[in-house]
Amino acid sequence: MPTYDYQCTDCNRKFTVVMSIAEHDKQKVTCPKCKSKKVKQRISTFIAKTSRKS
């Protein structure tokens, strides 16, 4: 499942949420510290985890 990085604009806390793409499109994310809905998505890196060794 993808991870999404957010930052709260009220308390300035940075946090990561793991959710499916469908949930990301529907769900409104809230800050885990202050419960504010004023959050903005941050640019994050992409990591692919595979079971095959090269």
N, CA, C and O atoms as a CHARMM CRD file, in Angstrom:
* protein
*
  216
    1    1 MET  N      0.83500  -1.18300   0.00000 PROA 1      0.00000
    2    1 MET  CA     0.00000   0.00000   0.00000 PROA 1      0.00000
    3    1 MET  C      0.87900   1.24400   0.00000 PROA 1      0.00000
    4    1 MET  O      1.94000   1.26000   0.62300 PROA 1      0.00000
    5    2 PRO  N      0.43900   2.27400  -0.69200 PROA 2      0.00000
    6    2 PRO  CA     1.23300   3.50900  -0.75200 PROA 2      0.00000
    7    2 PRO  C      1.22900   4.27200   0.56900 PROA 2      0.00000
    8    2 PRO  O      0.29300   4.17900   1.36300 PROA 2      0.00000
    9    3 THR  N      2.30200   5.02700   0.77900 PROA 3      0.00000
   10    3 THR  CA     2.38900   5.92000   1.93500 PROA 3      0.00000
   11    3 THR  C      2.32700   7.36100   1.44100 PROA 3      0.00000
   12    3 THR  O      2.86500   7.68700   0.38300 PROA 3      0.00000
   13    4 TYR  N      1.67700   8.20300   2.20200 PROA 4      0.00000
   14    4 TYR  CA     1.51400   9.61000   1.84900 PROA 4      0.00000
   15    4 TYR  C      2.04800  10.45900   2.98800 PROA 4      0.00000
   16    4 TYR  O      1.72000  10.22100   4.15100 PROA 4      0.00000
   17    5 ASP  N      2.86300  11.44100   2.66400 PROA 5      0.00000
   18    5 ASP  CA     3.43900  12.35400   3.65800 PROA 5      0.00000
   19    5 ASP  C      2.63500  13.64400   3.68100 PROA 5      0.00000
   20    5 ASP  O      2.30900  14.20900   2.63700 PROA 5      0.00000
   21    6 TYR  N      2.32000  14.10200   4.89500 PROA 6      0.00000
   22    6 TYR  CA     1.53600  15.32000   5.07700 PROA 6      0.00000
   23    6 TYR  C      2.21900  16.22900   6.08900 PROA 6      0.00000
   24    6 TYR  O      3.09000  15.80400   6.84800 PROA 6      0.00000
   25    7 GLN  N      1.79900  17.49900   6.08000 PROA 7      0.00000
   26    7 GLN  CA     2.23800  18.45200   7.08300 PROA 7      0.00000
   27    7 GLN  C      1.03200  19.28200   7.49900 PROA 7      0.00000
   28    7 GLN  O      0.29800  19.80000   6.65800 PROA 7      0.00000
   29    8 CYS  N      0.84000  19.39800   8.79700 PROA 8      0.00000
   30    8 CYS  CA    -0.26300  20.18900   9.33300 PROA 8      0.00000
   31    8 CYS  C      0.11000  21.66800   9.27000 PROA 8      0.00000
   32    8 CYS  O      1.21200  22.05400   9.66000 PROA 8      0.00000
   33    9 THR  N     -0.80500  22.48300   8.78000 PROA 9      0.00000
   34    9 THR  CA    -0.52600  23.91300   8.68600 PROA 9      0.00000
   35    9 THR  C     -0.80300  24.63800  10.00800 PROA 9      0.00000
   36    9 THR  O     -0.36900  25.77500  10.19000 PROA 9      0.00000
   37   10 ASP  N     -1.52000  23.98900  10.92900 PROA 10     0.00000
   38   10 ASP  CA    -1.78900  24.60500  12.23100 PROA 10     0.00000
   39   10 ASP  C     -0.63800  24.39600  13.22100 PROA 10     0.00000
   40   10 ASP  O     -0.13700  25.35700  13.80600 PROA 10     0.00000
   41   11 CYS  N     -0.22000  23.13200  13.40800 PROA 11     0.00000
   42   11 CYS  CA     0.82200  22.85400  14.40800 PROA 11     0.00000
   43   11 CYS  C      2.17800  22.51600  13.78200 PROA 11     0.00000
   44   11 CYS  O      3.15300  22.28700  14.49800 PROA 11     0.00000
   45   12 ASN  N      2.24000  22.48600  12.45700 PROA 12     0.00000
   46   12 ASN  CA     3.48100  22.27000  11.70400 PROA 12     0.00000
   47   12 ASN  C      4.04800  20.84600  11.83900 PROA 12     0.00000
   48   12 ASN  O      5.21400  20.61500  11.51600 PROA 12     0.00000
   49   13 ARG  N      3.24700  19.90900  12.30500 PROA 13     0.00000
   50   13 ARG  CA     3.70500  18.52200  12.46500 PROA 13     0.00000
   51   13 ARG  C      3.73200  17.81700  11.11200 PROA 13     0.00000
   52   13 ARG  O      2.82300  17.98300  10.29800 PROA 13     0.00000
   53   14 LYS  N      4.78500  17.02600  10.87800 PROA 14     0.00000
   54   14 LYS  CA     4.90500  16.21600   9.67600 PROA 14     0.00000
   55   14 LYS  C      4.56100  14.77800  10.05000 PROA 14     0.00000
   56   14 LYS  O      5.02700  14.27100  11.07000 PROA 14     0.00000
   57   15 PHE  N      3.74200  14.11700   9.22000 PROA 15     0.00000
   58   15 PHE  CA     3.34600  12.74500   9.50900 PROA 15     0.00000
   59   15 PHE  C      3.09400  11.97800   8.21600 PROA 15     0.00000
   60   15 PHE  O      2.90100  12.56100   7.14900 PROA 15     0.00000
   61   16 THR  N      3.10200  10.64600   8.34600 PROA 16     0.00000
   62   16 THR  CA     2.92500   9.75300   7.21000 PROA 16     0.00000
   63   16 THR  C      1.68300   8.90900   7.43000 PROA 16     0.00000
   64   16 THR  O      1.43000   8.43500   8.53800 PROA 16     0.00000
   65   17 VAL  N      0.90100   8.72100   6.35900 PROA 17     0.00000
   66   17 VAL  CA    -0.31300   7.90900   6.42200 PROA 17     0.00000
   67   17 VAL  C     -0.20600   6.81200   5.36800 PROA 17     0.00000
   68   17 VAL  O      0.16200   7.07400   4.22300 PROA 17     0.00000
   69   18 VAL  N     -0.53400   5.57200   5.76600 PROA 18     0.00000
   70   18 VAL  CA    -0.54900   4.44600   4.83700 PROA 18     0.00000
   71   18 VAL  C     -2.00400   4.15200   4.49800 PROA 18     0.00000
   72   18 VAL  O     -2.80000   3.82100   5.37700 PROA 18     0.00000
   73   19 MET  N     -2.34800   4.27500   3.21000 PROA 19     0.00000
   74   19 MET  CA    -3.71700   3.99300   2.76700 PROA 19     0.00000
   75   19 MET  C     -3.71600   3.67000   1.28200 PROA 19     0.00000
   76   19 MET  O     -2.76900   3.98900   0.56300 PROA 19     0.00000
   77   20 SER  N     -4.78200   3.03600   0.83900 PROA 20     0.00000
   78   20 SER  CA    -4.88800   2.68600  -0.57200 PROA 20     0.00000
   79   20 SER  C     -5.15800   3.94900  -1.39600 PROA 20     0.00000
   80   20 SER  O     -5.50500   4.99900  -0.85500 PROA 20     0.00000
   81   21 ILE  N     -4.99500   3.82400  -2.68900 PROA 21     0.00000
   82   21 ILE  CA    -5.23900   4.96800  -3.58600 PROA 21     0.00000
   83   21 ILE  C     -6.70800   5.37900  -3.53300 PROA 21     0.00000
   84   21 ILE  O     -7.02100   6.56900  -3.56300 PROA 21     0.00000
   85   22 ALA  N     -7.60600   4.40100  -3.45600 PROA 22     0.00000
   86   22 ALA  CA    -9.04400   4.70200  -3.37500 PROA 22     0.00000
   87   22 ALA  C     -9.37100   5.46700  -2.09500 PROA 22     0.00000
   88   22 ALA  O    -10.15900   6.41300  -2.12500 PROA 22     0.00000
   89   23 GLU  N     -8.77400   5.06700  -0.97000 PROA 23     0.00000
   90   23 GLU  CA    -8.99200   5.77900   0.28800 PROA 23     0.00000
   91   23 GLU  C     -8.44000   7.19500   0.21300 PROA 23     0.00000
   92   23 GLU  O     -9.04900   8.13100   0.73300 PROA 23     0.00000
   93   24 HSD  N     -7.29000   7.35500  -0.43200 PROA 24     0.00000
   94   24 HSD  CA    -6.66700   8.67000  -0.56500 PROA 24     0.00000
   95   24 HSD  C     -7.57300   9.62400  -1.32900 PROA 24     0.00000
   96   24 HSD  O     -7.65000  10.80900  -1.00300 PROA 24     0.00000
   97   25 ASP  N     -8.26200   9.10900  -2.34900 PROA 25     0.00000
   98   25 ASP  CA    -9.14800   9.95200  -3.14500 PROA 25     0.00000
   99   25 ASP  C    -10.40700  10.35300  -2.37900 PROA 25     0.00000
  100   25 ASP  O    -10.95000  11.43200  -2.61600 PROA 25     0.00000
  101   26 LYS  N    -10.88000   9.50700  -1.46700 PROA 26     0.00000
  102   26 LYS  CA   -12.13100   9.75000  -0.75000 PROA 26     0.00000
  103   26 LYS  C    -11.94900  10.41100   0.61200 PROA 26     0.00000
  104   26 LYS  O    -12.75300  11.25800   1.00200 PROA 26     0.00000
  105   27 GLN  N    -10.91200  10.03500   1.32800 PROA 27     0.00000
  106   27 GLN  CA   -10.75200  10.38800   2.73300 PROA 27     0.00000
  107   27 GLN  C    -10.11300  11.75500   2.93900 PROA 27     0.00000
  108   27 GLN  O     -9.18700  12.13900   2.22400 PROA 27     0.00000
  109   28 LYS  N    -10.62000  12.47500   3.92000 PROA 28     0.00000
  110   28 LYS  CA   -10.02300  13.74100   4.34300 PROA 28     0.00000
  111   28 LYS  C     -9.09200  13.44000   5.51100 PROA 28     0.00000
  112   28 LYS  O     -9.53200  12.92400   6.53900 PROA 28     0.00000
  113   29 VAL  N     -7.82000  13.75700   5.36200 PROA 29     0.00000
  114   29 VAL  CA    -6.80200  13.43800   6.36100 PROA 29     0.00000
  115   29 VAL  C     -6.80100  14.49400   7.45500 PROA 29     0.00000
  116   29 VAL  O     -6.92600  15.68700   7.18000 PROA 29     0.00000
  117   30 THR  N     -6.65700  14.04100   8.70700 PROA 30     0.00000
  118   30 THR  CA    -6.55700  14.95100   9.84000 PROA 30     0.00000
  119   30 THR  C     -5.22500  14.74600  10.55000 PROA 30     0.00000
  120   30 THR  O     -4.64800  13.65900  10.51400 PROA 30     0.00000
  121   31 CYS  N     -4.75600  15.78500  11.18400 PROA 31     0.00000
  122   31 CYS  CA    -3.49300  15.74200  11.91600 PROA 31     0.00000
  123   31 CYS  C     -3.64700  14.85400  13.16000 PROA 31     0.00000
  124   31 CYS  O     -4.60500  15.01900  13.91400 PROA 31     0.00000
  125   32 PRO  N     -2.71600  13.91700  13.38100 PROA 32     0.00000
  126   32 PRO  CA    -2.82500  13.05000  14.56200 PROA 32     0.00000
  127   32 PRO  C     -2.54400  13.77800  15.88400 PROA 32     0.00000
  128   32 PRO  O     -2.92300  13.29100  16.94900 PROA 32     0.00000
  129   33 LYS  N     -1.88700  14.93200  15.82100 PROA 33     0.00000
  130   33 LYS  CA    -1.53400  15.66700  17.04200 PROA 33     0.00000
  131   33 LYS  C     -2.65600  16.61600  17.47600 PROA 33     0.00000
  132   33 LYS  O     -3.13200  16.54700  18.60900 PROA 33     0.00000
  133   34 CYS  N     -3.07200  17.50200  16.56300 PROA 34     0.00000
  134   34 CYS  CA    -4.05700  18.52800  16.94700 PROA 34     0.00000
  135   34 CYS  C     -5.44600  18.30400  16.33700 PROA 34     0.00000
  136   34 CYS  O     -6.37400  19.06800  16.60400 PROA 34     0.00000
  137   35 LYS  N     -5.58500  17.26200  15.52400 PROA 35     0.00000
  138   35 LYS  CA    -6.86200  16.88600  14.88900 PROA 35     0.00000
  139   35 LYS  C     -7.36500  17.91000  13.87600 PROA 35     0.00000
  140   35 LYS  O     -8.54400  17.89800  13.52200 PROA 35     0.00000
  141   36 SER  N     -6.50300  18.78100  13.41400 PROA 36     0.00000
  142   36 SER  CA    -6.88200  19.77900  12.41800 PROA 36     0.00000
  143   36 SER  C     -7.02000  19.12700  11.05000 PROA 36     0.00000
  144   36 SER  O     -6.32600  18.15800  10.74200 PROA 36     0.00000
  145   37 LYS  N     -7.91400  19.65900  10.23700 PROA 37     0.00000
  146   37 LYS  CA    -8.07500  19.17100   8.86500 PROA 37     0.00000
  147   37 LYS  C     -7.30400  20.03800   7.88000 PROA 37     0.00000
  148   37 LYS  O     -7.38700  19.83000   6.66900 PROA 37     0.00000
  149   38 LYS  N     -6.55100  21.01400   8.39600 PROA 38     0.00000
  150   38 LYS  CA    -5.73800  21.89000   7.54700 PROA 38     0.00000
  151   38 LYS  C     -4.37100  21.25800   7.33800 PROA 38     0.00000
  152   38 LYS  O     -3.38300  21.66600   7.94900 PROA 38     0.00000
  153   39 VAL  N     -4.32800  20.25800   6.46500 PROA 39     0.00000
  154   39 VAL  CA    -3.07700  19.55600   6.16700 PROA 39     0.00000
  155   39 VAL  C     -2.79200  19.66800   4.68200 PROA 39     0.00000
  156   39 VAL  O     -3.70400  19.75300   3.86000 PROA 39     0.00000
  157   40 LYS  N     -1.51000  19.66800   4.35700 PROA 40     0.00000
  158   40 LYS  CA    -1.13500  19.68400   2.94900 PROA 40     0.00000
  159   40 LYS  C     -0.22000  18.49700   2.67800 PROA 40     0.00000
  160   40 LYS  O      0.61100  18.12200   3.50500 PROA 40     0.00000
  161   41 GLN  N     -0.39700  17.92400   1.50100 PROA 41     0.00000
  162   41 GLN  CA     0.40700  16.76000   1.13600 PROA 41     0.00000
  163   41 GLN  C      1.79300  17.21600   0.73500 PROA 41     0.00000
  164   41 GLN  O      1.95200  18.20100   0.01400 PROA 41     0.00000
  165   42 ARG  N      2.79400  16.49300   1.20600 PROA 42     0.00000
  166   42 ARG  CA     4.19000  16.79400   0.89800 PROA 42     0.00000
  167   42 ARG  C      4.68100  15.84900  -0.18500 PROA 42     0.00000
  168   42 ARG  O      4.14300  14.75500  -0.35700 PROA 42     0.00000
  169   43 ILE  N      5.69300  16.26800  -0.90600 PROA 43     0.00000
  170   43 ILE  CA     6.30500  15.41800  -1.91700 PROA 43     0.00000
  171   43 ILE  C      7.16400  14.38700  -1.19200 PROA 43     0.00000
  172   43 ILE  O      7.96700  14.73000  -0.32500 PROA 43     0.00000
  173   44 SER  N      6.98400  13.12700  -1.55800 PROA 44     0.00000
  174   44 SER  CA     7.74000  12.06100  -0.90200 PROA 44     0.00000
  175   44 SER  C      8.42600  11.18900  -1.94400 PROA 44     0.00000
  176   44 SER  O      8.12300  11.25700  -3.13500 PROA 44     0.00000
  177   45 THR  N      9.34900  10.37600  -1.47400 PROA 45     0.00000
  178   45 THR  CA    10.07500   9.49000  -2.37400 PROA 45     0.00000
  179   45 THR  C      9.27300   8.22200  -2.62200 PROA 45     0.00000
  180   45 THR  O      8.38900   7.86400  -1.84400 PROA 45     0.00000
  181   46 PHE  N      9.59300   7.55900  -3.70500 PROA 46     0.00000
  182   46 PHE  CA     8.92400   6.31400  -4.06900 PROA 46     0.00000
  183   46 PHE  C      9.87800   5.15900  -3.82500 PROA 46     0.00000
  184   46 PHE  O     11.01700   5.17300  -4.29000 PROA 46     0.00000
  185   47 ILE  N      9.40600   4.15800  -3.09300 PROA 47     0.00000
  186   47 ILE  CA    10.23000   2.98000  -2.81600 PROA 47     0.00000
  187   47 ILE  C      9.47000   1.74800  -3.30500 PROA 47     0.00000
  188   47 ILE  O      8.32900   1.51300  -2.90800 PROA 47     0.00000
  189   48 ALA  N     10.11300   0.97000  -4.16900 PROA 48     0.00000
  190   48 ALA  CA     9.50500  -0.27400  -4.65200 PROA 48     0.00000
  191   48 ALA  C     10.17500  -1.44700  -3.94100 PROA 48     0.00000
  192   48 ALA  O     11.39900  -1.57300  -3.94000 PROA 48     0.00000
  193   49 LYS  N      9.36400  -2.28800  -3.34900 PROA 49     0.00000
  194   49 LYS  CA     9.87800  -3.44500  -2.63800 PROA 49     0.00000
  195   49 LYS  C      9.50600  -4.68800  -3.44700 PROA 49     0.00000
  196   49 LYS  O      8.32600  -4.96300  -3.66800 PROA 49     0.00000
  197   50 THR  N     10.50700  -5.42500  -3.88100 PROA 50     0.00000
  198   50 THR  CA    10.24800  -6.61900  -4.67900 PROA 50     0.00000
  199   50 THR  C     10.76600  -7.85600  -3.95200 PROA 50     0.00000
  200   50 THR  O     11.61700  -7.75600  -3.06800 PROA 50     0.00000
  201   51 SER  N     10.26100  -8.98900  -4.31800 PROA 51     0.00000
  202   51 SER  CA    10.69400 -10.23700  -3.68000 PROA 51     0.00000
  203   51 SER  C     11.85100 -10.88400  -4.40800 PROA 51     0.00000
  204   51 SER  O     12.49800 -11.78200  -3.86900 PROA 51     0.00000
  205   52 ARG  N     12.12400 -10.44100  -5.62400 PROA 52     0.00000
  206   52 ARG  CA    13.21400 -10.99500  -6.41700 PROA 52     0.00000
  207   52 ARG  C     14.51900 -10.31100  -6.11100 PROA 52     0.00000
  208   52 ARG  O     14.57600  -9.08800  -5.99100 PROA 52     0.00000
  209   53 LYS  N     15.57300 -11.09800  -5.98300 PROA 53     0.00000
  210   53 LYS  CA    16.89300 -10.52100  -5.77200 PROA 53     0.00000
  211   53 LYS  C     17.60900 -10.45000  -7.10700 PROA 53     0.00000
  212   53 LYS  O     17.54800 -11.39100  -7.89700 PROA 53     0.00000
  213   54 SER  N     18.28200  -9.35100  -7.36100 PROA 54     0.00000
  214   54 SER  CA    18.97600  -9.20300  -8.64000 PROA 54     0.00000
  215   54 SER  C     20.45000  -9.42000  -8.51300 PROA 54     0.00000
  216   54 SER  O     21.17500  -9.32900  -9.50400 PROA 54     0.00000
